[in-house]
């Protein structure tokens, strides 16, 4: 498990460094080294967030989850107030902090996962959905949707679904809750005209290539021009024409400059990130650890799938960044904090298993004759559920 969590961190760091290269390539022609310098600041803050989260025992989030949620909730309300939140492109999602900005919706993803993981861990196996925490998560979902930020709302719903999927709650309630969430997401997409137009554009972007389909068509054209080996880092031309290339559409630039092989490598890295996170969830030492890790794993998996899928034209545009790679300081902080939490869950789980194993051996020696102790040492069976928390 040590190798797994170390590799998890190294893959996340490698993706972030790749993001530095891609963001610089996308912005150097117009802005020089400005965005590269800011990206290194983001990366430094992200690494600090990783080490802070890694230093906190995951069980401590039982006390911290509610304060974190309340702070994020207050920020989500304030960002919608004219004159307080910064409006860009018709969306009010940011606090302007001078050289940097803060996007509370990114932190909302983590706050919802923490709150629900703590709540469902306290519920008895086979019980129904905890109403108050689910409503609290729904309130955050609605506030983020009001910014509007549909993409982050989908990721919040995915993180919540991951937590509930890993819980021991009643299956019927989980299925009904999942159906209600799906209906809410579909309704949110089709009730808003611009989201409905995005979906219709996804079905045939080439028919409106000079209008709503321009972003998707340009993205697919850039990916196609990269062929197998790509044009080389910094040598792309088509990718830089894609709208929002340094954020939502950065995978198009990866496709053009690194080619098919580069895209496969990036997709493989994200697959490892998601699978390692789910593995940590399966090996977690308690229900809370399992739910928390599963929620973070689902968050990574869904956000990556929608971002890469949108760039390739296989899913509708949802306005999601690519974790670790896209430009964005808030996203970088949250992603590295999530990796730090996963790292600590894995570390605490390994310590618990080692302590349980040594404790079981000591108890067996106290109860059994020497002959039976020798039989155990020579390979006798051990109760596989002895370490479950």
N, C-alpha and C positions, 0 to 999 in steps of 0.2 A: 504493500500500500504506500510505502514511502516513495517508491519510484513513481507510482501513479500520480500522487499529488504534486510531486516535484515536476513531473512532465506536464501536468495541468498548468502550473504556473509558467513554465518555460514556453509552452505553446501560446498562452495568452500574451506573453511578452513579445514573442516573435511576431504575432499578428499585429501588435501595437507598433512595433518597429517598421513592419511592412506598411502600416497605415501612414507613418511619417513620410516614407518614400512616396507613396501614392498621392498624399495630400500635397506634398511639395511639387510633384509632377503636374498636378491639376491646377496649381495656383501660381507657380513660379513666373510664368509668362506675363501675368498682370500685376502680381503683388510681390514678386521677388521672394525673399526669405521670411516675410512676415508670418505667414501661416505655419511655416516650418518651426520657427522659434516658439510660437504659441503652442504648437503641438508638443514640443518637448516639455513645455511647462505643464501641459495637460498630463503627459506621461509621468512626469515627476510626482504630480499630485495623485495620480492613479496608483503608483507604486507605494506612496505613503498610505493611501487608503487600504491597500492590500495588507501591508504590515500591521496597521492598526487593527483591521478586522481579524487577521490571523492571531493577534495577541489577545483577543477576547474569547474566553471559553464560550462555546455556542450556547450552553445553558444560560449564560448571562443575558441572552436576548429575551428571556422570559420577563425580565424587569425592564429591559430597554425598548421592547417592541412597541408598547403603548406610547411612551414619550416620542419616539421616532415618528409614529403615525400621526400624532397630534401636531407636531411641528410641520410635517409635510402637508397635512390637511390645511393648516393655517396658511401655508405658502401658496397652496393651490387656490385658495379663496382670494388672497391678496393679489396674485398675479392677474386675476380677471378684472381688478379695479383699474379704470382708466387713470393714467398718470402715475400708477405704481408699477404695473407690469408693462413691459415693452412690446409693442405691436409690430410685427414684421410680416408682410405678405398677407394681411388679413387675420393673422393668428396672434393671440396674446398669450405667449408661453414663457417669456423670459423676464428675469430681473437683470437690469443693466448694472454691472459692478465695475464700470470703468473699462480697463483692458480685458476683463473677463466678464462672462455672463453666467447666470445660474438658471437652469431649467428644472423646476420642481417636479414636473411630470416624470422625469427620469428616476428621481428618488422615490416617487410613488410606487414604482414597480417593486422596489426592495421593501418598502414599508408594508405593502399589502401582503407579500409573501411572509414576512416576519410575523405580522399580526395573526394571520390565519394559521400558520404553523404552530404558534403558541396555543391558540384557541383549540384546534382540533386535537392537539396532544393531551389536553386536559379532559377531553370528552371521553366517556366510557365507550369501549368497543361496541359497535352495533347501535349506537345512539343516532339521533337525527342531526341534521345540519345545525351548527351553532348560529342562531338567528342574528344576534347582535354583531358578531364579527363579519358575517357575510354581508349584512346591510352596510357596515362600515366600509368594506371593500367596494360595494356597489356605489357608495357615495363618492369615493375617490374616482371610480370609473366614470361617473357622470361629470364630475368636475373637469377631468382631463378631456372628456369628449366635448365639453363646452368651450374649450380654448380656441378653436377645435384642434384635437390631435387624435384622430382615429387610430393611427398606427400604434401609438403608445397604449391606447385603450385596449387594443387587441392583445398586446404583450402582457398587460396587467391581468386580463382575463385568462391568458395562458398560464401565467404564474400561479394564479389562484386555482386553476384546474389541476396543475401539477401537485399542489399541496393537498387538495381534496382527494385526488386519485391515490396518493400514497397513504392516506389516513385509514382509520379503522371504522369509519362511520357507516351507517346503513346504506347498502348498495342502491336501494330504491331511491333514497333521497339524493344520492350523488347523481344518478341518472336524470332525475327530474330537474335538479339544479343545473346540470350540464345542458339539458334541453332548453331551459329558460334562458341561460346565458347565450346560447347559440341564436335563439330567436331575437334576443336583445341586440346582438351584434349585427345580424342580418337587417333588422329594422333600422338600426342606426346608419347602416350603409345605404339603404334604399330610400329612407325618408329625406335625406339631404341631397339636393339636386347634383352638387358637384361630385359627391361620392358615387351616386348612381351613374353619372357620366363616366367616371373613371372605370367602373365595371363594364359598361357598354363599350368603352374604348378598348379595354383589354381583349374583348372578344374579336375585334378586327381593327387593330391599330393602324394598319396600312391604308384603310379607307379614309382615315382622317389624319394622315401623316403630316399635313401642314397645319393642323390645329391641335386638338386634345391628344392625338396619338404621337405628337412630335417627340416627346421625351422617350417613350418606349422604342420608337423606330430608330432614333439616334443611338440609343443604348445597344440595341441588337446589331445595328450596323457597325458600331465600334468593336463589339465582341467578335463579329465575323471577320473584321479586318485584321484581327490579331492572329488568325490562323492557329497553327500548332505551337509555335515558339514565341510569338509576339514581336512587336517592333522594338522592344527593349525599354527599360525604365527611363522615362523622360523623353522618349522618342515618339510618343503617341500624338496624334493630331486630331483624329475624329473624336476620341473620348473626351477631350477637353471642351467639345461643343455640346456635350450632353448637359442639360439643365440639372443643377444640384449635384454635380459630379463629385464634389468633395465630401458630400454627406450621403444622401439617399442612394445615389447612383455610382458610388465609387467602384463597385464591382465591374461596371462597364469599362472603366479605365484599366482595371486589372486584366480583363479579357483582352484588351487591345495591346497592352504593353508586355504582358507576361504570357499571353497566348493560352491555348487549351491546357498545356501542361501546368502553367501557373494557376489557372482556375481550379484544376483538379487538386493541386497541392493545397490551395486555400480551403476548398470544400472538405478535403480530408482532415485538415487541421480543425475545422469546426465540428466535423463528425466526432473526432477524438474528444474535443471539448465537451460535447453533449453526452457522449457515451461514458466518459470518465466521471462526469457529474452524476449520471444515473447510477453508475457503479458505486460511487460514494454513498448515494442514497440507500442502495440495497444493503450496504455494509454498515450503515449508521448504527450507533449503539443504543438508540432510543427512537420512539415514535416521533418525537419532535425533530430530532436530527434527520430522520428519513423524510419527513414532510418538508422540512426546510430545504434540504438538498434537492428533492424532487421538484419543488417549485422553482428554484433557481435554474435547474437543468431544463425544465420546460420553457422558461423565459428565454434562455439562450437559444434553444432549438427552434422555437417559433419565430423569434426575431430574425435569426439568420436565414431561415427558410424563406420568409416573406421578402427580405431584402434581396437575396440572390435571385429568387424566383421572379421578382418584379423586374430586375435588370435584364433577365433573359426572356421576359415576356411570357412566363408560364403561370404567373399568378397576378392578380390585379395590384396596381400601385396602392400602397397603404402608408407611404411616408415614414418608413422605418430606417434607422441607421444600421450599418453593419457593425456589430459589436467589436470593439478594440480598433477597428480599421478606419471607420468614418471619422470625419472631423467633428469634435464636440467634447467639451471638457466635462460636462455633467455625465454624459454617457460613459466616458472613460473612468471617472470616479466610481460610478455604480458598478460597472463591469468588474473592475479590479477588487472592489469591496466584496462582490459576490464570490469571486475566486478565493479571496481570503477566508470567507465564511466556510466555503466548501473545504478548503485546506484544513481549517481547524476541526471541522466535523470528522474528517478522515483521521486526523492526528489524535483527537480525543477517543475516537472509536478504537484505534489501534492500542492506545494505552489501556482502555477498558478491557479489551480482549486479553492483553498480556497479564493484567492484574487478575482477571477472572481465572485464567489458566493456572497461574501460580497459586492462587487461593484454592482452587479445586485440588491441585496436587497436594497441598499442605493438609487439606481436610481428609483426603484419601489416605495419606500416610498415618494420620492420627486414628483412623477408624479401622484400617485393614492390617492384617499380618504382613510381614515382610515378603512373603511369597506372592501375595496379590499385588503389592507395590511393584515388585519386579516384573510381574505380568503387565502392569500398566506401562512401565517404562519401556518394555520390549514391544510395544505396539498395540496394546489393548484398546478397545473402543472407548470413546469419550462422548458424553452427551453433547450433541451439536447445538442444543438450545440453551446451554448453561450460561451463555454470555448475553442473552437477549435482555434488553432494558425496557 
